[in-house]
């Protein structure tokens, strides 16, 4: 059984800020980094796009 109290809630305002600040640009690395910061157990990871 999954303990729902330990699952972080998604705050979409951070995604909205990234999208609005980067209209027309590739935001995949920013979204990946935000996702890792919010949900990964090791927050020192960063995604890089080439």
C-alpha positions as CSV (number, residue, x, y, z in Angstrom):
1,X,0.0,0.0,0.0
2,X,1.3,3.5,-0.9
3,X,1.6,6.0,1.9
4,X,0.1,9.0,0.1
5,X,1.3,11.4,2.8
6,X,4.9,10.8,1.6
7,X,4.2,11.6,-2.0
8,X,5.1,15.3,-2.8
9,X,2.4,17.4,-4.3
10,X,3.0,19.0,-7.7
11,X,3.1,22.8,-7.6
12,X,2.3,23.7,-11.2
13,X,3.3,27.4,-10.7
14,X,7.0,26.5,-11.1
15,X,6.3,24.8,-14.4
16,X,4.2,27.8,-15.5
17,X,7.1,30.2,-14.6
18,X,9.6,28.1,-16.7
19,X,7.2,28.0,-19.6
20,X,6.4,31.7,-19.6
21,X,10.0,32.8,-19.2
22,X,11.2,30.6,-22.0
23,X,8.4,30.9,-24.7
24,X,9.6,29.4,-27.9
25,X,12.7,27.8,-26.4
26,X,13.6,24.2,-25.5
27,X,12.7,23.9,-21.8
28,X,13.3,20.2,-21.4
29,X,16.4,20.5,-19.2
30,X,14.7,23.1,-17.0
31,X,11.6,20.8,-16.5
32,X,13.9,17.8,-15.9
33,X,15.9,19.7,-13.3
34,X,12.7,20.9,-11.6
35,X,11.3,17.4,-11.6
36,X,14.5,15.9,-10.1
37,X,14.6,18.7,-7.4
38,X,11.0,18.0,-6.5
39,X,10.9,14.2,-6.7
40,X,14.3,12.6,-6.8
41,X,15.9,11.2,-3.6
42,X,19.3,12.7,-4.7
43,X,18.8,16.3,-5.5
44,X,22.3,16.9,-6.7
45,X,21.5,15.4,-10.1
46,X,21.0,17.8,-13.0
47,X,19.9,17.1,-16.6
48,X,21.7,18.7,-19.4
49,X,20.6,19.0,-23.0
50,X,23.0,19.3,-25.9
